[in-house]
Amino acid sequence: MLVEGANHFSFADPFDPTTGRPFLDFPATQPEDEIRSLMAETIGLFIDAHVRQQSTASDKLKELLNDGHPLIKSLERK
């Protein structure tokens, strides 16, 4: 999943400048709290569906990914 407007540091909150590399990345162009929320929901549902074998989580994940969420720029399944 490619998240529209996210960068490599979008998931970190608060921002951690100690990596010494933030200047190499592009700035986020979408609200980072929305990016983090989408990423957390997607990862949580993925774990529930594929690790915990919860069928309801699998259905919710498919729904989230197929409903055209505005922050999902592209999606590829393998």
PyMOL commands that set and color helices and strands:
alter all, ss='L'
color gray80, all
select helices_A, chain A and resi 17-19+22-24+32-50+55-66
alter helices_A, ss='H'
color red, helices_A
select strands_A, chain A and resi 2-3+72-74
alter strands_A, ss='S'
color yellow, strands_A
deselect
rebuild
show_as cartoon
